[in-house]
Amino acid sequence: MAQQMRSESLPYRTDVRWFHDETVTDATSEPLFIPGGGHDVAVAVVPGTSALIEYTLSGYAAINAGTAVWHEWPAGTVNATTTDVITGSVSALRCVSVGVTVWQVSV
């Protein structure tokens, strides 16, 4: 089942930010839906052994059905703490982890 990001805003501010923090151990995480709006998506990953972030442009129905087409993020498979930005309007992200990986997402 796909995951949702959590929204947060600061007092006296009208802008809303979206966040996600997760630990994945030797698995591929459930897809994480990215809020619309065409904003850049910042991703930080602290891999155990190695980690790969994947994104999709597929629609929600394909993501939920497990038929989405997934692409590697620009950094590829990483073995050290890495941050990168995925530009454009991605539908969802997921983390493919070997070992214990912590990943964070902000929009």
N, C-alpha and C positions, 0 to 999 in steps of 0.2 A: 504494500500500500504506500502511495506517495506521501511525502511529508510536506508540511507547510512551514514557511519562515514565520518568526514572531515579529510583530510590529511594535515599535517603541517611538515615543516622542518626548521631548523635553518640555517642562512647564513653560508656558508663554510662547511656545513655538507652534507653528502650524504644519511644519514639514514632518513627515513620518519616515523613519528608517526601518529597514528590515534586517534581521539577524538570524543566524543559525550556528550552533556549536554542536559537534558530535564526535564521539569516539567510535571507530570502526576497527574490529579485530579480525584479520584474515577473512575478509568478506567484501562483497560489493554492497554499499549502502542502498537503502531504498531511495528512489528518485526524490529530489527536493525541488518542488515547484518554485519558480522564481517569479516574483510579482511583475506584472506588465509595466510598460512605460518606457522601454528602450534604454534604461540606465545601465551603465557599466556595472559589472558584478565583480567585487573584489573577493579573492579566495586565498586563504592561508592554509598550508598543510604542514603538519609535523609528522613525518612518516616514521613507522617502526622500522621495518626493513626497507620497504618502498611503497609508494602510493602514486596513483594516477587519478586525476580528476577528469571526468567526462561530462560533456554537455550535449543537449539535443535541441533541435529546432522543431521536432515533431510535436503534434498536437496532444492535448491532454488525454484524448481517448486512446491514442497509440501508446502513450506512456503508461496508462492504467492497464492496458491490455498486454504490456510487455513486448510490444512490437516497434517501439521507438528506435530510430537510428541514432547511435551514440558516436561522438567524435572526441578525440583527445584534446585537452586544453593545450595552450601554446607551450607550456613548460614540459610537456610529455611526462614520462615516469620519472619520479624524483626520489632521491635517497637522503636528502637533507631538507631542513626547513626551507620552504619556498612560498613566496607570494606571487600572485599574478592577477591580471585583470582580463576578464572575458568581455569583449565589447559587443554591443548590439542586444538584440532581443532574444535571448535564449529562453527556452521553455522550462528546462529543468537541468539540474546537475546531479551527479552521483560520484561517490568516492570508491575506488577499487584499492583495497588495502592488503598489503602483506605485512604481518605483524600488527602492532597496535598503532593506529594512526588517529591523530586529532586533526579535524578540519573545521575551519570557520569560514562563514560566508557573510558578506555585508552588501546591501544594495541601498 
